[in-house]
Amino acid sequence: MPKTSVAIIGAGIAGLTLAVALDRAGIDFDVYEQADVLSEVGAGVQLAPNASRLLHRLGLRDRLRAVAVEPRAIEMRRWDDGALLQRTPLGEICRGRFGAPYYTLHRADLHSVLLALVPPERVHLAARCVAVERMADAARLELADGTTIEADLVVGADGIRSVVREQLVADRPRYSGQVIYRGLVPAERVPHLLGAEAVRLWFGPGRHCVCYPVSSGRQVSFGATVPGGAGREESWSAPGNVRDLAAAYEGWHEDVTGLIGAAESVSRWALHDRENIKSLVTGRVAIIGDAAHPMLPFQAQGANQAIEDAAVLARCLADEGPNSLDAALRRYEHVRLARTSRIQSRSRENTESFHLADGVAQRRRDETAGASSGLDGHAWLFAYDAERAALADGAAESTAMPTIGRT
């Protein structure tokens, strides 16, 4: 029986999750990564139950537990006096309600545990994709060295500056007007932040700061946003200056200033996203993760949605089989498009609500936050099971379509 061949462009979280899922499903694949050496940039990542349950099913439960932290709560606080605005319980309460944990961990650790489950011969480094060509029943990719590779399906997992996305839409990344400083601090330098093992956010005029433990609690990851100006920010990522960051947060609560002061170095990232896209598939080309729906980090769902994409695409490919590849791709797009568009838009909307100046609108936001403490407001995100959604969509399609002539 013929097997579907899948070429995955990019070996980040999206690409490696898809590789692991395809490998478990017995689907032939290869991963093409432009970097000479695999490494994951950035600092921390939050994995909500909607993503952690999928990774557990892929066999990563023990590996994740070895490197991650399961925080007990998410705390939203005021910028100047640290007053608690909202507390969302996590830990056992979250796990009991949604059947999966909420993790915080270093991005490099997540990348490593995924890579460990991918057969090394399937990952090709220094393989930069420069073009993709759609064909009648396949797709061809061209690498920077002139090599061409044909596959039944090409999947772009190549990030916000995706080459593969160009097959679907002619757009460009959009600068948000915000930059974020990211850093890691040894836990012993900020013991006052570790007692409750919480994800903490401080909201203030024009900026906000978030921190949480990673690396089994040995480090604290933080991200602190500042206005980047109205002009287009050309630098995507660069070394940052701790003094500049400290000056931007002067007058904030001592927990924030103490955290920034404990950092020896920071990176500085210009925050971009793209417009919501109307399709995730064209012919035998599909996109996932940041190539499909790059999000501002104001709902902590970017990596989670990439993992959902990978799980759904792998499920659809496995269910439909090699003779129904087009049907599998239609299912993938149908299941994912509305959800990712909603979350992408919500993340963008939070740019304003997170950074309100003190005043009427800010007080209204804080009162609303206080009244909605708890997990109910997160259920639409955390309770979602991407694989079950794919299965339900497949069952609905089977019911709706006549059986004559179907393979």
C-alpha positions in Angstrom: 0.0 0.0 0.0 1.5 3.4 -0.9 2.5 5.8 1.9 2.0 9.5 2.1 5.3 11.4 2.0 5.4 14.6 4.0 8.2 17.3 3.9 8.1 19.4 7.0 9.8 22.8 6.6 11.2 23.9 10.0 12.3 22.1 13.1 10.8 24.3 15.8 8.1 23.3 18.2 5.4 23.1 15.4 7.6 21.1 13.0 8.9 18.7 15.6 5.5 18.0 17.2 4.2 17.1 13.8 7.2 14.9 13.2 6.6 13.0 16.4 2.9 12.6 15.6 3.5 11.4 12.1 6.2 9.0 13.3 3.7 7.5 15.8 1.1 7.2 13.0 3.5 5.4 10.7 3.5 8.2 8.1 6.6 8.9 6.1 8.2 12.3 6.7 11.4 14.3 6.6 12.2 17.6 8.4 14.2 20.3 6.6 15.7 23.0 8.9 17.8 26.0 7.8 20.0 26.1 10.9 23.3 24.3 11.0 22.7 23.3 14.7 19.4 22.8 16.3 18.7 25.1 19.2 15.7 26.9 20.5 15.9 30.6 21.2 13.8 32.5 23.7 13.3 31.8 27.4 10.1 30.4 28.8 6.9 28.9 27.4 3.6 28.1 29.1 1.8 24.9 28.1 -1.9 24.9 29.0 -4.0 21.7 29.3 -5.2 22.0 25.6 -1.6 21.3 24.5 -0.1 19.3 27.4 -2.8 16.5 26.9 -1.7 16.2 23.3 2.0 15.9 24.2 1.2 13.3 26.9 -0.5 11.2 24.3 2.6 11.4 22.2 4.6 9.8 25.0 6.1 12.9 26.5 4.5 12.8 30.0 7.6 11.7 31.9 10.0 13.8 29.9 7.9 16.9 30.5 7.5 16.2 34.2 11.3 16.0 34.5 12.0 19.5 33.2 8.8 21.5 33.7 7.1 23.2 36.7 3.4 22.8 37.4 2.5 26.2 38.9 -0.3 26.5 41.4 -1.9 29.7 40.0 -1.9 32.6 37.6 -1.9 35.9 39.4 -2.7 39.2 37.8 -1.4 42.2 39.9 -1.3 46.0 39.7 1.9 47.6 38.5 2.7 50.0 41.4 1.5 48.4 44.7 1.3 44.7 43.6 -2.4 44.5 44.5 -3.9 41.2 43.5 -6.5 41.7 40.7 -7.2 38.1 39.8 -6.1 34.6 40.8 -6.7 31.6 38.6 -6.0 28.3 40.3 -3.8 25.8 38.5 -2.0 22.7 39.9 -4.2 19.9 41.0 -7.5 21.9 40.6 -6.7 22.6 36.9 -5.5 19.1 36.3 -8.6 17.6 37.9 -11.0 19.8 35.9 -9.4 19.5 32.5 -7.6 16.1 32.7 -4.2 17.6 32.0 -1.7 19.9 33.7 -0.6 23.5 33.1 3.2 23.5 32.7 5.9 26.2 32.6 9.2 25.3 31.1 12.2 26.5 29.2 11.6 26.5 25.4 14.9 24.7 24.9 13.7 21.9 27.2 10.5 21.5 25.2 12.4 21.5 22.0 14.8 18.9 23.4 12.1 16.5 24.6 10.4 16.7 21.2 13.6 16.2 19.2 14.5 13.1 21.3 11.5 11.3 19.9 12.3 12.1 16.2 14.5 9.6 14.4 17.7 11.6 13.7 18.0 10.5 10.1 14.7 12.3 9.4 16.0 15.7 10.4 18.1 17.5 7.7 20.1 20.5 8.9 21.5 23.4 6.8 18.5 22.8 4.5 17.0 26.2 4.0 13.8 26.2 1.9 13.8 29.1 -0.6 10.8 28.2 -2.8 7.8 25.8 -3.0 6.1 24.8 -6.1 2.6 23.3 -6.2 2.0 20.4 -8.6 -1.1 18.5 -9.5 -0.8 15.8 -6.9 2.3 16.7 -5.0 4.6 19.7 -4.2 8.2 20.4 -4.8 10.5 22.4 -2.5 13.8 24.0 -3.5 16.7 24.3 -1.0 19.3 27.1 -0.9 21.9 24.8 -2.3 19.8 24.0 -5.4 18.5 20.7 -4.2 14.9 20.0 -5.1 12.7 17.6 -3.2 9.2 16.3 -4.2 6.7 15.1 -1.6 3.0 14.3 -1.5 2.6 17.1 1.0 4.8 20.1 2.0 4.0 21.5 5.4 5.3 24.9 6.3 6.3 25.1 10.0 8.8 27.8 9.2 7.7 30.5 11.5 6.4 34.0 11.1 8.7 34.8 8.2 7.5 31.6 6.4 8.5 31.0 2.8 5.7 28.4 2.5 3.0 30.8 3.5 3.7 32.8 0.3 1.9 30.0 -1.5 -1.3 31.1 0.2 -1.2 34.8 0.7 1.0 37.8 -0.2 1.3 39.5 3.2 4.1 40.6 5.5 4.6 40.5 9.3 3.0 43.4 11.1 4.9 45.3 13.8 2.7 45.7 16.9 4.4 48.8 18.3 5.6 46.8 21.3 9.0 45.2 22.1 9.6 42.6 24.8 12.7 42.0 26.8 13.2 38.3 27.8 15.5 36.9 30.4 16.3 34.1 32.8 17.3 34.6 36.4 18.6 31.9 38.8 15.9 31.1 41.3 18.1 31.8 44.3 18.3 35.4 43.3 14.6 36.0 43.5 13.4 33.7 46.3 10.4 36.0 47.0 8.9 35.0 43.7 9.0 31.2 44.1 7.0 30.6 47.2 3.7 29.9 45.5 5.2 28.6 42.2 2.8 31.0 40.3 2.7 32.6 36.9 2.7 36.3 37.8 1.7 39.2 35.7 1.9 42.9 36.6 -0.2 45.3 34.4 0.6 49.0 34.1 0.4 52.0 31.7 1.9 51.1 28.4 3.6 47.9 29.5 3.4 44.7 31.5 5.7 42.1 33.0 5.2 38.3 33.4 7.4 35.7 35.1 7.2 32.1 36.1 9.6 29.2 37.2 11.2 27.0 34.6 13.9 24.3 34.5 12.4 22.3 37.3 12.3 25.5 39.4 16.0 26.3 39.1 15.3 29.4 37.0 12.7 32.1 36.6 11.8 33.2 33.1 10.4 36.7 32.6 9.2 38.9 29.7 8.7 42.6 30.1 7.1 44.7 27.3 7.8 48.3 26.5 6.4 50.6 23.8 8.6 50.5 20.7 7.4 53.6 19.0 5.2 54.2 16.1 7.8 53.5 13.4 8.4 50.0 12.0 10.8 48.1 14.2 13.3 46.5 11.9 15.2 44.4 14.5 13.4 41.2 15.3 15.7 40.0 18.1 18.9 41.5 19.5 20.8 41.7 22.7 19.0 44.0 25.1 20.3 46.4 27.8 19.3 45.6 31.4 19.7 49.3 32.3 17.3 50.4 29.6 14.7 47.9 30.8 15.2 48.9 34.5 14.7 52.5 33.5 11.5 51.6 31.6 10.1 50.0 34.8 11.2 52.6 37.3 8.5 53.2 39.9 7.0 49.7 39.5 6.5 47.3 42.4 9.6 46.1 44.1 8.9 42.5 42.9 9.2 43.7 39.3 12.2 46.0 39.8 13.9 43.3 41.9 13.4 40.7 39.2 14.8 42.9 36.5 17.7 43.9 38.7 18.6 40.3 39.2 19.1 39.7 35.5 22.6 39.7 34.1 21.4 39.9 30.5 18.3 40.2 28.4 17.3 39.8 24.8 15.1 42.3 23.0 12.4 41.2 20.6 10.2 43.3 18.4 6.7 41.9 18.5 5.1 41.1 15.2 2.1 39.1 14.0 0.2 38.9 10.7 -3.4 39.4 9.6 -5.7 36.5 10.1 -5.5 34.2 7.1 -8.6 32.7 5.3 -7.0 29.4 4.3 -4.4 27.0 5.7 -4.1 24.8 2.6 -3.5 25.2 -1.1 -3.2 22.1 -3.2 -0.6 19.9 -1.5 0.8 22.7 0.6 -0.3 23.4 4.2 1.0 25.6 7.0 1.0 25.2 10.8 2.1 27.2 13.9 3.5 30.7 13.4 3.6 30.2 9.6 -0.2 30.0 9.8 -1.2 32.3 12.7 1.6 34.1 14.3 0.3 35.6 17.6 1.4 38.3 20.0 2.3 36.7 23.3 -0.6 38.2 25.2 -2.6 35.0 25.7 0.3 32.6 26.1 -1.1 30.3 23.3 1.4 30.5 20.4 3.1 27.2 21.2 -0.1 25.6 22.3 -1.8 26.4 19.0 1.2 25.1 17.1 0.9 21.8 19.0 -2.8 21.6 18.3 -2.2 22.2 14.6 0.3 19.4 14.5 -2.0 16.9 16.3 -5.0 17.7 14.1 -3.0 17.5 10.8 -1.4 14.2 11.8 -4.8 12.8 12.9 -6.5 13.8 9.7 -3.7 12.3 7.6 -3.8 9.0 9.5 -7.5 8.7 9.3 -8.0 9.5 5.7 -5.0 7.5 4.4 -2.8 8.1 1.3 -5.7 7.8 -1.1 -7.6 10.7 0.5 -5.0 13.3 1.1 -7.1 16.1 -0.2 -9.9 15.2 2.1 -7.5 15.1 5.1 -6.3 18.6 4.3 -9.8 19.9 4.0 -10.5 18.4 7.4 -7.4 20.0 8.9 -8.3 23.4 7.6 -11.9 23.1 8.7 -11.1 22.1 12.2 -8.3 24.6 12.8 -9.2 27.9 11.1 -11.9 29.3 13.3 -10.2 28.5 16.5 -6.8 29.8 15.6 -8.3 33.0 14.1 -10.2 33.6 17.3 -7.2 33.2 19.5 -4.9 35.2 17.2 -7.4 38.1 17.4 -7.8 37.8 21.2 -4.1 38.0 21.6 -4.0 41.2 19.5 -6.8 42.7 21.5 -5.0 42.2 24.7 -2.3 44.6 23.6 -4.6 47.4 24.6 -6.3 45.9 27.6 -3.0 44.8 29.2 -1.5 48.3 28.9 -4.2 50.7 29.9 -3.2 53.9 31.6 -4.6 54.5 35.1 -8.1 55.8 34.9 -11.7 54.7 34.2 -11.0 52.0 31.6 -8.2 50.5 33.8 -10.4 50.4 36.8 -13.2 48.8 34.8 -10.7 46.1 33.5 -9.5 45.4 37.1 -13.0 45.1 38.5 -13.9 42.7 35.7 -10.8 40.7 36.3 -11.5 40.4 40.0 -15.1 39.3 39.4 -14.0 36.5 37.0 -11.3 34.8 39.1 -11.4 31.1 38.6 -11.1 28.6 35.7 -14.5 29.2 34.1 -13.2 31.9 31.8 -10.4 29.6 30.6 -12.6 26.6 29.8 -13.0 27.5 26.1 -9.2 27.3 25.8 -8.2 24.6 28.3 -11.0 22.0 27.8 -10.6 21.9 24.1 -9.3 18.6 22.8 -7.9 19.1 19.3 -7.8 15.4 18.4 -11.4 14.9 19.4 -12.4 17.9 17.4 -10.7 16.3 14.4 -12.4 13.0 15.0 -15.8 14.6 15.3 -15.3 16.6 12.1 -14.3 13.4 10.3 -17.4 11.6 11.6 -19.6 14.5 10.6 -18.1 14.4 7.1 -18.7 10.7 6.8 -22.4 11.1 7.8 -22.9 14.0 5.4 -21.3 12.4 2.3 -22.6 9.5 0.4 -20.7 6.2 0.8 -20.7 5.3 -2.9 -17.3 5.8 -4.5 -15.6 6.7 -1.2 -12.3 5.1 -0.4 
